[in-house]
């Protein structure tokens, strides 16, 4: 994965992995280590890493896709919505 363009906290799903099939259909959050390296976490604040030590060996392939999360937060007050998308 070269220059993934993903930021820490992005919610993703992994599919199509050969070998390490335990991570297929895994939804998780990522922590960016380098422009081509990510760590996988089970929570948004990236404090609970996915432990892959018991997984089978990776042999190739795979797709990482961003998931769209719905945010139900509301903003009340003067200019409260100025930064909302």
C-alpha positions in Angstrom: 0.0 0.0 0.0 1.8 3.1 -1.2 0.7 6.6 -0.2 -2.6 5.4 1.2 -3.9 9.0 1.8 -5.8 7.9 4.9 -5.8 9.8 8.2 -5.7 8.4 11.7 -9.2 7.5 13.0 -10.6 6.6 9.5 -13.1 3.8 9.7 -12.3 1.1 7.2 -13.2 -2.4 6.0 -10.7 -5.0 4.7 -11.6 -7.5 2.0 -9.9 -9.8 -0.4 -6.9 -10.8 1.6 -5.2 -14.1 0.8 -3.6 -16.1 3.6 -4.5 -13.9 6.6 -8.2 -14.4 6.0 -9.1 -13.6 9.6 -9.0 -9.9 8.6 -11.4 -10.3 5.7 -14.6 -8.3 6.3 -13.0 -6.7 9.4 -14.2 -3.2 10.2 -11.7 -1.2 12.2 -10.1 2.1 12.6 -6.6 3.0 11.4 -3.6 4.8 12.9 -1.2 6.2 10.4 2.4 5.2 10.9 3.9 6.2 7.6 2.6 7.1 4.1 2.4 3.4 3.3 2.0 1.8 6.8 -1.1 1.6 9.0 -2.0 0.0 12.3 -5.5 -1.4 12.9 -7.6 -0.6 16.0 -11.0 -1.7 17.2 -11.9 1.8 18.5 -12.0 5.3 17.1 -9.5 6.8 19.5 -7.0 4.2 18.4 -6.1 2.8 21.8 -7.2 -0.9 21.4 -5.0 -2.5 18.7 -6.2 -5.5 16.7 -4.0 -8.4 17.9 -3.1 -10.4 14.8 -0.5 -12.6 16.5 -2.7 -15.7 16.1 -3.7 -15.0 12.5 -2.4 -17.1 9.6 0.4 -15.6 7.5 -0.4 -13.0 5.0 0.2 -14.2 1.4 -1.1 -11.3 -0.7 -3.8 -9.1 -2.0 -6.5 -7.2 -0.1 -8.5 -4.0 -0.4 -8.9 -1.3 2.3 -12.1 0.7 1.8 -13.2 3.7 3.8 -16.6 3.5 5.6 -18.9 6.5 5.9 -19.9 7.1 9.5 -23.0 8.9 10.4 -22.6 11.7 13.0 -25.8 12.5 14.9 -24.3 15.4 16.9 -26.2 18.6 16.9 -25.0 22.2 17.4 -26.9 24.8 19.3 -26.0 28.5 19.8 -24.6 31.5 17.9 -22.4 30.3 15.0 -22.6 26.7 16.3 -23.0 25.3 12.8 -20.3 27.3 11.0 -17.9 24.4 10.9 -20.4 21.6 10.2 -20.4 19.9 6.9 
